Amino acid sequence: MTVLRGLLWMSLLWPWLAPAAPGSWSAEAPPVRVAVPGRVYHSEELLPPGDAASRGNYIQKVRWRYSTPPGRSLRAWLCQGERCLRLSGNRGISEALQGPAWSPLSFRFQLPDGERRAVTVTDIQVLVNY
């Protein structure tokens, strides 16, 4: 009877003891117009689907991309809550945001020093491996 009881407990606890299965999710945000110098503009939150939102999944890598008109550049960050990664370009990959896969991500954009012309950022996208 003790063995049977042990097996029953193991079957009930197994989902919490087993490591989370690896996976990925992607999300897109609508365009962002960056117009006022010195102001930081936020994209809409990029949300994981329900299966990535399980509490056992953690981000391993994040790929990002966004587009600006030719010849235009911005200061850009990819953020998970208040933790932000300064982006070196409009596309890339990083392991620096290794946090919970259930937390939404967002972009932040700012005009570079001296720039006064508005920029519309399009094709805002992330691919998260967890």
Backbone as XML, in Angstrom:
<?xml version="1.0"?>
<chain id="A" units="angstrom">
  <residue number="1" name="MET">
    <atom name="N" x="0.820" y="-1.196" z="0.000"/>
    <atom name="CA" x="0.000" y="0.000" z="0.000"/>
    <atom name="C" x="0.861" y="1.255" z="0.000"/>
  </residue>
  <residue number="2" name="THR">
    <atom name="N" x="2.032" y="1.220" z="0.678"/>
    <atom name="CA" x="2.918" y="2.379" z="0.742"/>
    <atom name="C" x="3.464" y="2.734" z="-0.635"/>
  </residue>
  <residue number="3" name="VAL">
    <atom name="N" x="3.797" y="1.711" z="-1.439"/>
    <atom name="CA" x="4.299" y="1.949" z="-2.799"/>
    <atom name="C" x="3.210" y="2.601" z="-3.641"/>
  </residue>
  <residue number="4" name="LEU">
    <atom name="N" x="2.007" y="2.114" z="-3.528"/>
    <atom name="CA" x="0.881" y="2.685" z="-4.274"/>
    <atom name="C" x="0.658" y="4.146" z="-3.884"/>
  </residue>
  <residue number="5" name="ARG">
    <atom name="N" x="0.721" y="4.444" z="-2.610"/>
    <atom name="CA" x="0.556" y="5.818" z="-2.128"/>
    <atom name="C" x="1.673" y="6.709" z="-2.679"/>
  </residue>
  <residue number="6" name="GLY">
    <atom name="N" x="2.915" y="6.190" z="-2.682"/>
    <atom name="CA" x="4.052" y="6.946" z="-3.227"/>
    <atom name="C" x="3.872" y="7.251" z="-4.707"/>
  </residue>
  <residue number="7" name="LEU">
    <atom name="N" x="3.400" y="6.261" z="-5.462"/>
    <atom name="CA" x="3.143" y="6.474" z="-6.896"/>
    <atom name="C" x="2.046" y="7.510" z="-7.122"/>
  </residue>
  <residue number="8" name="LEU">
    <atom name="N" x="1.030" y="7.462" z="-6.288"/>
    <atom name="CA" x="-0.048" y="8.444" z="-6.398"/>
    <atom name="C" x="0.491" y="9.859" z="-6.166"/>
  </residue>
  <residue number="9" name="TRP">
    <atom name="N" x="1.293" y="10.051" z="-5.118"/>
    <atom name="CA" x="1.881" y="11.363" z="-4.842"/>
    <atom name="C" x="2.782" y="11.815" z="-5.979"/>
  </residue>
  <residue number="10" name="MET">
    <atom name="N" x="3.592" y="10.906" z="-6.520"/>
    <atom name="CA" x="4.485" y="11.261" z="-7.640"/>
    <atom name="C" x="3.674" y="11.716" z="-8.854"/>
  </residue>
  <residue number="11" name="SER">
    <atom name="N" x="2.562" y="11.034" z="-9.136"/>
    <atom name="CA" x="1.752" y="11.421" z="-10.287"/>
    <atom name="C" x="1.125" y="12.794" z="-10.092"/>
  </residue>
  <residue number="12" name="LEU">
    <atom name="N" x="0.787" y="13.126" z="-8.853"/>
    <atom name="CA" x="0.206" y="14.442" z="-8.574"/>
    <atom name="C" x="1.245" y="15.549" z="-8.617"/>
  </residue>
  <residue number="13" name="LEU">
    <atom name="N" x="2.467" y="15.255" z="-8.199"/>
    <atom name="CA" x="3.527" y="16.265" z="-8.144"/>
    <atom name="C" x="4.324" y="16.374" z="-9.437"/>
  </residue>
  <residue number="14" name="TRP">
    <atom name="N" x="4.233" y="15.401" z="-10.315"/>
    <atom name="CA" x="5.072" y="15.374" z="-11.512"/>
    <atom name="C" x="5.033" y="16.674" z="-12.333"/>
  </residue>
  <residue number="15" name="PRO">
    <atom name="N" x="3.885" y="17.284" z="-12.591"/>
    <atom name="CA" x="3.894" y="18.519" z="-13.393"/>
    <atom name="C" x="4.759" y="19.631" z="-12.794"/>
  </residue>
  <residue number="16" name="TRP">
    <atom name="N" x="4.916" y="19.678" z="-11.484"/>
    <atom name="CA" x="5.723" y="20.721" z="-10.855"/>
    <atom name="C" x="7.192" y="20.331" z="-10.744"/>
  </residue>
  <residue number="17" name="LEU">
    <atom name="N" x="7.470" y="19.039" z="-10.773"/>
    <atom name="CA" x="8.853" y="18.578" z="-10.659"/>
    <atom name="C" x="9.540" y="18.494" z="-12.004"/>
  </residue>
  <residue number="18" name="ALA">
    <atom name="N" x="8.803" y="18.263" z="-13.061"/>
    <atom name="CA" x="9.396" y="18.103" z="-14.387"/>
    <atom name="C" x="9.835" y="19.451" z="-14.935"/>
  </residue>
  <residue number="19" name="PRO">
    <atom name="N" x="10.971" y="19.500" z="-15.638"/>
    <atom name="CA" x="11.388" y="20.763" z="-16.244"/>
    <atom name="C" x="10.427" y="21.159" z="-17.359"/>
  </residue>
  <residue number="20" name="ALA">
    <atom name="N" x="10.290" y="22.444" z="-17.573"/>
    <atom name="CA" x="9.397" y="22.933" z="-18.617"/>
    <atom name="C" x="9.965" y="22.584" z="-19.989"/>
  </residue>
  <residue number="21" name="ALA">
    <atom name="N" x="9.083" y="22.288" z="-20.909"/>
    <atom name="CA" x="9.514" y="21.952" z="-22.262"/>
    <atom name="C" x="9.955" y="23.216" z="-22.988"/>
  </residue>
  <residue number="22" name="PRO">
    <atom name="N" x="11.029" y="23.113" z="-23.785"/>
    <atom name="CA" x="11.477" y="24.287" z="-24.535"/>
    <atom name="C" x="10.459" y="24.644" z="-25.624"/>
  </residue>
  <residue number="23" name="GLY">
    <atom name="N" x="10.453" y="25.893" z="-25.987"/>
    <atom name="CA" x="9.536" y="26.339" z="-27.019"/>
    <atom name="C" x="9.886" y="27.745" z="-27.468"/>
  </residue>
  <residue number="24" name="SER">
    <atom name="N" x="8.973" y="28.353" z="-28.206"/>
    <atom name="CA" x="9.175" y="29.730" z="-28.656"/>
    <atom name="C" x="7.817" y="30.386" z="-28.858"/>
  </residue>
  <residue number="25" name="TRP">
    <atom name="N" x="7.839" y="31.695" z="-28.862"/>
    <atom name="CA" x="6.656" y="32.470" z="-29.195"/>
    <atom name="C" x="7.100" y="33.740" z="-29.901"/>
  </residue>
  <residue number="26" name="SER">
    <atom name="N" x="6.208" y="34.284" z="-30.701"/>
    <atom name="CA" x="6.498" y="35.539" z="-31.389"/>
    <atom name="C" x="5.312" y="36.471" z="-31.239"/>
  </residue>
  <residue number="27" name="ALA">
    <atom name="N" x="5.594" y="37.744" z="-31.366"/>
    <atom name="CA" x="4.531" y="38.751" z="-31.262"/>
    <atom name="C" x="4.927" y="39.980" z="-32.065"/>
  </residue>
  <residue number="28" name="GLU">
    <atom name="N" x="3.936" y="40.707" z="-32.499"/>
    <atom name="CA" x="4.136" y="41.943" z="-33.244"/>
    <atom name="C" x="3.381" y="43.077" z="-32.567"/>
  </residue>
  <residue number="29" name="ALA">
    <atom name="N" x="3.891" y="44.285" z="-32.739"/>
    <atom name="CA" x="3.228" y="45.482" z="-32.211"/>
    <atom name="C" x="2.914" y="46.422" z="-33.367"/>
  </residue>
  <residue number="30" name="PRO">
    <atom name="N" x="1.875" y="47.225" z="-33.235"/>
    <atom name="CA" x="1.559" y="48.208" z="-34.283"/>
    <atom name="C" x="2.645" y="49.287" z="-34.362"/>
  </residue>
  <residue number="31" name="PRO">
    <atom name="N" x="2.667" y="50.026" z="-35.464"/>
    <atom name="CA" x="3.674" y="51.086" z="-35.630"/>
    <atom name="C" x="3.644" y="52.107" z="-34.487"/>
  </residue>
  <residue number="32" name="VAL">
    <atom name="N" x="4.802" y="52.713" z="-34.261"/>
    <atom name="CA" x="4.957" y="53.751" z="-33.235"/>
    <atom name="C" x="5.520" y="54.995" z="-33.918"/>
  </residue>
  <residue number="33" name="ARG">
    <atom name="N" x="4.877" y="56.133" z="-33.707"/>
    <atom name="CA" x="5.372" y="57.403" z="-34.249"/>
    <atom name="C" x="6.176" y="58.098" z="-33.158"/>
  </residue>
  <residue number="34" name="VAL">
    <atom name="N" x="7.447" y="58.356" z="-33.444"/>
    <atom name="CA" x="8.368" y="59.007" z="-32.501"/>
    <atom name="C" x="8.569" y="60.429" z="-33.008"/>
  </residue>
  <residue number="35" name="ALA">
    <atom name="N" x="8.072" y="61.419" z="-32.266"/>
    <atom name="CA" x="8.013" y="62.768" z="-32.822"/>
    <atom name="C" x="8.668" y="63.855" z="-31.976"/>
  </residue>
  <residue number="36" name="VAL">
    <atom name="N" x="8.640" y="63.760" z="-30.668"/>
    <atom name="CA" x="9.113" y="64.847" z="-29.810"/>
    <atom name="C" x="10.519" y="64.535" z="-29.293"/>
  </residue>
  <residue number="37" name="PRO">
    <atom name="N" x="11.494" y="65.417" z="-29.564"/>
    <atom name="CA" x="12.854" y="65.170" z="-29.063"/>
    <atom name="C" x="12.876" y="65.050" z="-27.536"/>
  </residue>
  <residue number="38" name="GLY">
    <atom name="N" x="13.670" y="64.100" z="-27.037"/>
    <atom name="CA" x="13.802" y="63.917" z="-25.604"/>
    <atom name="C" x="12.743" y="63.038" z="-24.965"/>
  </residue>
  <residue number="39" name="ARG">
    <atom name="N" x="11.658" y="62.778" z="-25.671"/>
    <atom name="CA" x="10.585" y="61.943" z="-25.121"/>
    <atom name="C" x="10.808" y="60.484" z="-25.521"/>
  </residue>
  <residue number="40" name="VAL">
    <atom name="N" x="10.551" y="59.563" z="-24.591"/>
    <atom name="CA" x="10.653" y="58.131" z="-24.878"/>
    <atom name="C" x="9.259" y="57.610" z="-25.217"/>
  </residue>
  <residue number="41" name="TYR">
    <atom name="N" x="9.153" y="56.919" z="-26.341"/>
    <atom name="CA" x="7.888" y="56.352" z="-26.805"/>
    <atom name="C" x="7.909" y="54.846" z="-26.593"/>
  </residue>
  <residue number="42" name="HIS">
    <atom name="N" x="6.775" y="54.287" z="-26.159"/>
    <atom name="CA" x="6.659" y="52.860" z="-25.860"/>
    <atom name="C" x="5.793" y="52.175" z="-26.909"/>
  </residue>
  <residue number="43" name="SER">
    <atom name="N" x="6.196" y="50.979" z="-27.297"/>
    <atom name="CA" x="5.326" y="50.159" z="-28.141"/>
    <atom name="C" x="4.245" y="49.542" z="-27.264"/>
  </residue>
  <residue number="44" name="GLU">
    <atom name="N" x="3.262" y="48.947" z="-27.898"/>
    <atom name="CA" x="2.307" y="48.141" z="-27.137"/>
    <atom name="C" x="3.063" y="46.936" z="-26.578"/>
  </residue>
  <residue number="45" name="GLU">
    <atom name="N" x="2.546" y="46.353" z="-25.508"/>
    <atom name="CA" x="3.183" y="45.177" z="-24.931"/>
    <atom name="C" x="3.099" y="44.003" z="-25.899"/>
  </residue>
  <residue number="46" name="LEU">
    <atom name="N" x="4.184" y="43.248" z="-25.949"/>
    <atom name="CA" x="4.251" y="42.032" z="-26.744"/>
    <atom name="C" x="4.028" y="40.877" z="-25.776"/>
  </residue>
  <residue number="47" name="LEU">
    <atom name="N" x="2.873" y="40.219" z="-25.920"/>
    <atom name="CA" x="2.428" y="39.232" z="-24.935"/>
    <atom name="C" x="2.658" y="37.803" z="-25.410"/>
  </residue>
  <residue number="48" name="PRO">
    <atom name="N" x="3.074" y="36.933" z="-24.491"/>
    <atom name="CA" x="3.223" y="35.522" z="-24.846"/>
    <atom name="C" x="1.862" y="34.841" z="-24.922"/>
  </residue>
  <residue number="49" name="PRO">
    <atom name="N" x="1.778" y="33.755" z="-25.695"/>
    <atom name="CA" x="0.536" y="32.980" z="-25.700"/>
    <atom name="C" x="0.403" y="32.215" z="-24.392"/>
  </residue>
  <residue number="50" name="GLY">
    <atom name="N" x="-0.744" y="31.642" z="-24.147"/>
    <atom name="CA" x="-1.017" y="30.955" z="-22.890"/>
    <atom name="C" x="-0.044" y="29.852" z="-22.543"/>
  </residue>
  <residue number="51" name="ASP">
    <atom name="N" x="0.399" y="29.038" z="-23.533"/>
    <atom name="CA" x="1.277" y="27.915" z="-23.202"/>
    <atom name="C" x="2.664" y="28.378" z="-22.770"/>
  </residue>
  <residue number="52" name="ALA">
    <atom name="N" x="3.145" y="29.514" z="-23.274"/>
    <atom name="CA" x="4.448" y="30.053" z="-22.858"/>
    <atom name="C" x="4.336" y="30.712" z="-21.495"/>
  </residue>
  <residue number="53" name="ALA">
    <atom name="N" x="3.111" y="31.023" z="-21.123"/>
    <atom name="CA" x="2.899" y="31.753" z="-19.879"/>
    <atom name="C" x="2.955" y="30.858" z="-18.646"/>
  </residue>
  <residue number="54" name="SER">
    <atom name="N" x="3.210" y="29.570" z="-18.832"/>
    <atom name="CA" x="3.294" y="28.716" z="-17.644"/>
    <atom name="C" x="4.476" y="29.163" z="-16.796"/>
  </residue>
  <residue number="55" name="ARG">
    <atom name="N" x="4.319" y="29.093" z="-15.509"/>
    <atom name="CA" x="5.307" y="29.620" z="-14.571"/>
    <atom name="C" x="6.659" y="28.904" z="-14.608"/>
  </residue>
  <residue number="56" name="GLY">
    <atom name="N" x="6.779" y="27.805" z="-15.343"/>
    <atom name="CA" x="8.053" y="27.090" z="-15.385"/>
    <atom name="C" x="8.946" y="27.480" z="-16.544"/>
  </residue>
  <residue number="57" name="ASN">
    <atom name="N" x="8.522" y="28.394" z="-17.400"/>
    <atom name="CA" x="9.283" y="28.730" z="-18.598"/>
    <atom name="C" x="10.052" y="30.030" z="-18.430"/>
  </residue>
  <residue number="58" name="TYR">
    <atom name="N" x="11.312" y="29.999" z="-18.850"/>
    <atom name="CA" x="12.176" y="31.181" z="-18.758"/>
    <atom name="C" x="12.814" y="31.465" z="-20.111"/>
  </residue>
  <residue number="59" name="ILE">
    <atom name="N" x="12.929" y="32.731" z="-20.446"/>
    <atom name="CA" x="13.499" y="33.159" z="-21.718"/>
    <atom name="C" x="14.966" y="32.730" z="-21.809"/>
  </residue>
  <residue number="60" name="GLN">
    <atom name="N" x="15.322" y="32.173" z="-22.947"/>
    <atom name="CA" x="16.716" y="31.836" z="-23.232"/>
    <atom name="C" x="17.332" y="32.870" z="-24.180"/>
  </residue>
  <residue number="61" name="LYS">
    <atom name="N" x="16.633" y="33.151" z="-25.286"/>
    <atom name="CA" x="17.103" y="34.122" z="-26.286"/>
    <atom name="C" x="15.924" y="34.926" z="-26.803"/>
  </residue>
  <residue number="62" name="VAL">
    <atom name="N" x="16.203" y="36.145" z="-27.183"/>
    <atom name="CA" x="15.199" y="37.000" z="-27.814"/>
    <atom name="C" x="15.790" y="37.542" z="-29.105"/>
  </residue>
  <residue number="63" name="ARG">
    <atom name="N" x="15.037" y="37.393" z="-30.181"/>
    <atom name="CA" x="15.389" y="38.030" z="-31.459"/>
    <atom name="C" x="14.410" y="39.184" z="-31.646"/>
  </residue>
  <residue number="64" name="TRP">
    <atom name="N" x="14.907" y="40.290" z="-32.165"/>
    <atom name="CA" x="14.031" y="41.434" z="-32.381"/>
    <atom name="C" x="14.267" y="42.009" z="-33.762"/>
  </residue>
  <residue number="65" name="ARG">
    <atom name="N" x="13.276" y="42.768" z="-34.193"/>
    <atom name="CA" x="13.437" y="43.557" z="-35.411"/>
    <atom name="C" x="12.402" y="44.663" z="-35.407"/>
  </residue>
  <residue number="66" name="TYR">
    <atom name="N" x="12.784" y="45.743" z="-36.062"/>
    <atom name="CA" x="11.871" y="46.845" z="-36.323"/>
    <atom name="C" x="12.428" y="47.595" z="-37.522"/>
  </residue>
  <residue number="67" name="SER">
    <atom name="N" x="11.592" y="48.371" z="-38.180"/>
    <atom name="CA" x="12.026" y="49.101" z="-39.380"/>
    <atom name="C" x="11.811" y="50.593" z="-39.199"/>
  </residue>
  <residue number="68" name="THR">
    <atom name="N" x="12.742" y="51.351" z="-39.743"/>
    <atom name="CA" x="12.634" y="52.808" z="-39.828"/>
    <atom name="C" x="12.845" y="53.184" z="-41.290"/>
  </residue>
  <residue number="69" name="PRO">
    <atom name="N" x="12.420" y="54.367" z="-41.701"/>
    <atom name="CA" x="12.658" y="54.786" z="-43.082"/>
    <atom name="C" x="14.166" y="54.812" z="-43.387"/>
  </residue>
  <residue number="70" name="PRO">
    <atom name="N" x="14.538" y="54.614" z="-44.649"/>
    <atom name="CA" x="15.963" y="54.628" z="-45.026"/>
    <atom name="C" x="16.662" y="55.901" z="-44.552"/>
  </residue>
  <residue number="71" name="GLY">
    <atom name="N" x="17.852" y="55.723" z="-43.980"/>
    <atom name="CA" x="18.644" y="56.857" z="-43.523"/>
    <atom name="C" x="18.249" y="57.402" z="-42.155"/>
  </residue>
  <residue number="72" name="ARG">
    <atom name="N" x="17.242" y="56.834" z="-41.548"/>
    <atom name="CA" x="16.781" y="57.306" z="-40.233"/>
    <atom name="C" x="17.161" y="56.287" z="-39.172"/>
  </residue>
  <residue number="73" name="SER">
    <atom name="N" x="17.523" y="56.770" z="-38.001"/>
    <atom name="CA" x="17.848" y="55.877" z="-36.895"/>
    <atom name="C" x="17.234" y="56.423" z="-35.612"/>
  </residue>
  <residue number="74" name="LEU">
    <atom name="N" x="17.157" y="55.571" z="-34.628"/>
    <atom name="CA" x="16.579" y="55.923" z="-33.336"/>
    <atom name="C" x="17.403" y="55.292" z="-32.231"/>
  </residue>
  <residue number="75" name="ARG">
    <atom name="N" x="17.264" y="55.812" z="-31.034"/>
    <atom name="CA" x="17.711" y="55.087" z="-29.849"/>
    <atom name="C" x="16.601" y="54.093" z="-29.552"/>
  </residue>
  <residue number="76" name="ALA">
    <atom name="N" x="16.985" y="52.858" z="-29.240"/>
    <atom name="CA" x="15.964" y="51.835" z="-29.025"/>
    <atom name="C" x="16.370" y="50.902" z="-27.897"/>
  </residue>
  <residue number="77" name="TRP">
    <atom name="N" x="15.351" y="50.424" z="-27.167"/>
    <atom name="CA" x="15.531" y="49.479" z="-26.072"/>
    <atom name="C" x="14.457" y="48.416" z="-26.187"/>
  </residue>
  <residue number="78" name="LEU">
    <atom name="N" x="14.799" y="47.201" z="-25.769"/>
    <atom name="CA" x="13.825" y="46.141" z="-25.608"/>
    <atom name="C" x="13.715" y="45.898" z="-24.111"/>
  </residue>
  <residue number="79" name="CYS">
    <atom name="N" x="12.501" y="45.932" z="-23.598"/>
    <atom name="CA" x="12.308" y="45.898" z="-22.145"/>
    <atom name="C" x="11.401" y="44.761" z="-21.707"/>
  </residue>
  <residue number="80" name="GLN">
    <atom name="N" x="11.710" y="44.260" z="-20.522"/>
    <atom name="CA" x="10.856" y="43.316" z="-19.808"/>
    <atom name="C" x="10.595" y="43.976" z="-18.461"/>
  </residue>
  <residue number="81" name="GLY">
    <atom name="N" x="9.427" y="44.567" z="-18.323"/>
    <atom name="CA" x="9.153" y="45.390" z="-17.147"/>
    <atom name="C" x="10.039" y="46.627" z="-17.197"/>
  </residue>
  <residue number="82" name="GLU">
    <atom name="N" x="10.757" y="46.897" z="-16.125"/>
    <atom name="CA" x="11.666" y="48.051" z="-16.080"/>
    <atom name="C" x="13.096" y="47.690" z="-16.472"/>
  </residue>
  <residue number="83" name="ARG">
    <atom name="N" x="13.356" y="46.404" z="-16.704"/>
    <atom name="CA" x="14.680" y="45.944" z="-17.151"/>
    <atom name="C" x="14.784" y="46.104" z="-18.653"/>
  </residue>
  <residue number="84" name="CYS">
    <atom name="N" x="15.713" y="46.927" z="-19.126"/>
    <atom name="CA" x="15.810" y="47.226" z="-20.555"/>
    <atom name="C" x="17.196" y="46.907" z="-21.098"/>
  </residue>
  <residue number="85" name="LEU">
    <atom name="N" x="17.205" y="46.488" z="-22.348"/>
    <atom name="CA" x="18.418" y="46.198" z="-23.087"/>
    <atom name="C" x="18.549" y="47.238" z="-24.195"/>
  </residue>
  <residue number="86" name="ARG">
    <atom name="N" x="19.641" y="47.986" z="-24.199"/>
    <atom name="CA" x="19.875" y="48.968" z="-25.268"/>
    <atom name="C" x="20.174" y="48.200" z="-26.544"/>
  </residue>
  <residue number="87" name="LEU">
    <atom name="N" x="19.467" y="48.492" z="-27.616"/>
    <atom name="CA" x="19.624" y="47.785" z="-28.878"/>
    <atom name="C" x="20.636" y="48.496" z="-29.768"/>
  </residue>
  <residue number="88" name="SER">
    <atom name="N" x="21.492" y="47.712" z="-30.394"/>
    <atom name="CA" x="22.545" y="48.274" z="-31.233"/>
    <atom name="C" x="22.090" y="48.496" z="-32.671"/>
  </residue>
  <residue number="89" name="GLY">
    <atom name="N" x="20.957" y="47.974" z="-33.032"/>
    <atom name="CA" x="20.447" y="48.145" z="-34.389"/>
    <atom name="C" x="19.011" y="47.703" z="-34.487"/>
  </residue>
  <residue number="90" name="ASN">
    <atom name="N" x="18.478" y="47.757" z="-35.703"/>
    <atom name="CA" x="17.058" y="47.456" z="-35.877"/>
    <atom name="C" x="16.751" y="45.959" z="-35.956"/>
  </residue>
  <residue number="91" name="ARG">
    <atom name="N" x="17.774" y="45.117" z="-35.817"/>
    <atom name="CA" x="17.554" y="43.680" z="-35.692"/>
    <atom name="C" x="18.704" y="43.065" z="-34.944"/>
  </residue>
  <residue number="92" name="GLY">
    <atom name="N" x="18.433" y="41.976" z="-34.235"/>
    <atom name="CA" x="19.498" y="41.334" z="-33.493"/>
    <atom name="C" x="18.983" y="40.195" z="-32.638"/>
  </residue>
  <residue number="93" name="ILE">
    <atom name="N" x="19.892" y="39.664" z="-31.824"/>
    <atom name="CA" x="19.583" y="38.557" z="-30.936"/>
    <atom name="C" x="20.335" y="38.776" z="-29.630"/>
  </residue>
  <residue number="94" name="SER">
    <atom name="N" x="19.729" y="38.388" z="-28.517"/>
    <atom name="CA" x="20.376" y="38.583" z="-27.227"/>
    <atom name="C" x="19.928" y="37.517" z="-26.229"/>
  </residue>
  <residue number="95" name="GLU">
    <atom name="N" x="20.815" y="37.218" z="-25.294"/>
    <atom name="CA" x="20.495" y="36.349" z="-24.168"/>
    <atom name="C" x="20.401" y="37.164" z="-22.870"/>
  </residue>
  <residue number="96" name="ALA">
    <atom name="N" x="20.410" y="38.470" z="-22.979"/>
    <atom name="CA" x="20.464" y="39.339" z="-21.800"/>
    <atom name="C" x="19.136" y="39.442" z="-21.042"/>
  </residue>
  <residue number="97" name="LEU">
    <atom name="N" x="18.028" y="39.117" z="-21.665"/>
    <atom name="CA" x="16.723" y="39.240" z="-20.997"/>
    <atom name="C" x="16.227" y="37.867" z="-20.552"/>
  </residue>
  <residue number="98" name="GLN">
    <atom name="N" x="17.046" y="37.131" z="-19.857"/>
    <atom name="CA" x="16.684" y="35.779" z="-19.436"/>
    <atom name="C" x="15.797" y="35.813" z="-18.194"/>
  </residue>
  <residue number="99" name="GLY">
    <atom name="N" x="14.587" y="36.252" z="-18.390"/>
    <atom name="CA" x="13.630" y="36.329" z="-17.295"/>
    <atom name="C" x="12.458" y="35.407" z="-17.560"/>
  </residue>
  <residue number="100" name="PRO">
    <atom name="N" x="11.401" y="35.579" z="-16.811"/>
    <atom name="CA" x="10.214" y="34.742" z="-16.970"/>
    <atom name="C" x="9.591" y="34.889" z="-18.362"/>
  </residue>
  <residue number="101" name="ALA">
    <atom name="N" x="9.285" y="33.768" z="-18.996"/>
    <atom name="CA" x="8.688" y="33.794" z="-20.338"/>
    <atom name="C" x="7.262" y="34.319" z="-20.321"/>
  </residue>
  <residue number="102" name="TRP">
    <atom name="N" x="6.655" y="34.414" z="-19.136"/>
    <atom name="CA" x="5.271" y="34.886" z="-19.036"/>
    <atom name="C" x="5.181" y="36.405" z="-18.903"/>
  </residue>
  <residue number="103" name="SER">
    <atom name="N" x="6.314" y="37.093" z="-18.770"/>
    <atom name="CA" x="6.301" y="38.558" z="-18.667"/>
    <atom name="C" x="6.279" y="39.178" z="-20.056"/>
  </residue>
  <residue number="104" name="PRO">
    <atom name="N" x="5.432" y="40.165" z="-20.277"/>
    <atom name="CA" x="5.398" y="40.824" z="-21.583"/>
    <atom name="C" x="6.681" y="41.618" z="-21.852"/>
  </residue>
  <residue number="105" name="LEU">
    <atom name="N" x="6.983" y="41.797" z="-23.113"/>
    <atom name="CA" x="8.109" y="42.620" z="-23.554"/>
    <atom name="C" x="7.541" y="43.873" z="-24.215"/>
  </residue>
  <residue number="106" name="SER">
    <atom name="N" x="8.360" y="44.903" z="-24.326"/>
    <atom name="CA" x="7.970" y="46.101" z="-25.059"/>
    <atom name="C" x="9.221" y="46.791" z="-25.575"/>
  </residue>
  <residue number="107" name="PHE">
    <atom name="N" x="9.044" y="47.601" z="-26.593"/>
    <atom name="CA" x="10.129" y="48.417" z="-27.124"/>
    <atom name="C" x="9.970" y="49.838" z="-26.614"/>
  </residue>
  <residue number="108" name="ARG">
    <atom name="N" x="11.090" y="50.522" z="-26.511"/>
    <atom name="CA" x="11.093" y="51.959" z="-26.239"/>
    <atom name="C" x="11.958" y="52.618" z="-27.302"/>
  </residue>
  <residue number="109" name="PHE">
    <atom name="N" x="11.502" y="53.776" z="-27.780"/>
    <atom name="CA" x="12.208" y="54.493" z="-28.840"/>
    <atom name="C" x="12.353" y="55.956" z="-28.475"/>
  </residue>
  <residue number="110" name="GLN">
    <atom name="N" x="13.449" y="56.561" z="-28.945"/>
    <atom name="CA" x="13.696" y="57.984" z="-28.719"/>
    <atom name="C" x="14.475" y="58.533" z="-29.913"/>
  </residue>
  <residue number="111" name="LEU">
    <atom name="N" x="14.155" y="59.770" z="-30.282"/>
    <atom name="CA" x="14.929" y="60.420" z="-31.350"/>
    <atom name="C" x="16.370" y="60.649" z="-30.878"/>
  </residue>
  <residue number="112" name="PRO">
    <atom name="N" x="17.347" y="60.499" z="-31.773"/>
    <atom name="CA" x="18.730" y="60.795" z="-31.375"/>
    <atom name="C" x="18.907" y="62.291" z="-31.105"/>
  </residue>
  <residue number="113" name="ASP">
    <atom name="N" x="19.961" y="62.636" z="-30.368"/>
    <atom name="CA" x="20.254" y="64.042" z="-30.081"/>
    <atom name="C" x="20.299" y="64.854" z="-31.374"/>
  </residue>
  <residue number="114" name="GLY">
    <atom name="N" x="19.676" y="66.013" z="-31.347"/>
    <atom name="CA" x="19.693" y="66.921" z="-32.487"/>
    <atom name="C" x="18.659" y="66.625" z="-33.557"/>
  </residue>
  <residue number="115" name="GLU">
    <atom name="N" x="18.025" y="65.491" z="-33.522"/>
    <atom name="CA" x="17.023" y="65.130" z="-34.532"/>
    <atom name="C" x="15.674" y="65.734" z="-34.159"/>
  </residue>
  <residue number="116" name="ARG">
    <atom name="N" x="15.011" y="66.337" z="-35.126"/>
    <atom name="CA" x="13.725" y="66.976" z="-34.866"/>
    <atom name="C" x="12.602" y="66.432" z="-35.753"/>
  </residue>
  <residue number="117" name="ARG">
    <atom name="N" x="12.954" y="65.660" z="-36.767"/>
    <atom name="CA" x="11.924" y="65.130" z="-37.674"/>
    <atom name="C" x="11.343" y="63.832" z="-37.120"/>
  </residue>
  <residue number="118" name="ALA">
    <atom name="N" x="10.039" y="63.708" z="-37.185"/>
    <atom name="CA" x="9.352" y="62.514" z="-36.682"/>
    <atom name="C" x="9.736" y="61.280" z="-37.494"/>
  </residue>
  <residue number="119" name="VAL">
    <atom name="N" x="9.717" y="60.139" z="-36.822"/>
    <atom name="CA" x="10.015" y="58.848" z="-37.442"/>
    <atom name="C" x="8.901" y="57.880" z="-37.058"/>
  </residue>
  <residue number="120" name="THR">
    <atom name="N" x="8.408" y="57.137" z="-38.027"/>
    <atom name="CA" x="7.444" y="56.079" z="-37.733"/>
    <atom name="C" x="8.165" y="54.745" z="-37.784"/>
  </residue>
  <residue number="121" name="VAL">
    <atom name="N" x="8.087" y="54.022" z="-36.679"/>
    <atom name="CA" x="8.713" y="52.710" z="-36.563"/>
    <atom name="C" x="7.665" y="51.662" z="-36.933"/>
  </residue>
  <residue number="122" name="THR">
    <atom name="N" x="8.017" y="50.766" z="-37.855"/>
    <atom name="CA" x="7.094" y="49.730" z="-38.316"/>
    <atom name="C" x="7.737" y="48.352" z="-38.143"/>
  </residue>
  <residue number="123" name="ASP">
    <atom name="N" x="7.001" y="47.320" z="-38.480"/>
    <atom name="CA" x="7.497" y="45.934" z="-38.441"/>
    <atom name="C" x="8.117" y="45.589" z="-37.085"/>
  </residue>
  <residue number="124" name="ILE">
    <atom name="N" x="7.483" y="45.987" z="-36.009"/>
    <atom name="CA" x="8.000" y="45.759" z="-34.651"/>
    <atom name="C" x="7.669" y="44.318" z="-34.259"/>
  </residue>
  <residue number="125" name="GLN">
    <atom name="N" x="8.710" y="43.530" z="-33.977"/>
    <atom name="CA" x="8.488" y="42.105" z="-33.766"/>
    <atom name="C" x="9.548" y="41.498" z="-32.854"/>
  </residue>
  <residue number="126" name="VAL">
    <atom name="N" x="9.146" y="40.500" z="-32.069"/>
    <atom name="CA" x="10.085" y="39.700" z="-31.265"/>
    <atom name="C" x="9.816" y="38.223" z="-31.523"/>
  </residue>
  <residue number="127" name="LEU">
    <atom name="N" x="10.870" y="37.418" z="-31.377"/>
    <atom name="CA" x="10.777" y="35.967" z="-31.357"/>
    <atom name="C" x="11.508" y="35.527" z="-30.099"/>
  </residue>
  <residue number="128" name="VAL">
    <atom name="N" x="10.797" y="34.891" z="-29.192"/>
    <atom name="CA" x="11.342" y="34.516" z="-27.892"/>
    <atom name="C" x="11.507" y="32.995" z="-27.841"/>
  </residue>
  <residue number="129" name="ASN">
    <atom name="N" x="12.713" y="32.553" z="-27.523"/>
    <atom name="CA" x="12.969" y="31.134" z="-27.261"/>
    <atom name="C" x="13.006" y="30.944" z="-25.756"/>
  </residue>
  <residue number="130" name="TYR">
    <atom name="N" x="12.296" y="29.934" z="-25.266"/>
    <atom name="CA" x="12.292" y="29.656" z="-23.830"/>
    <atom name="C" x="12.529" y="28.189" z="-23.575"/>
  </residue>
</chain>
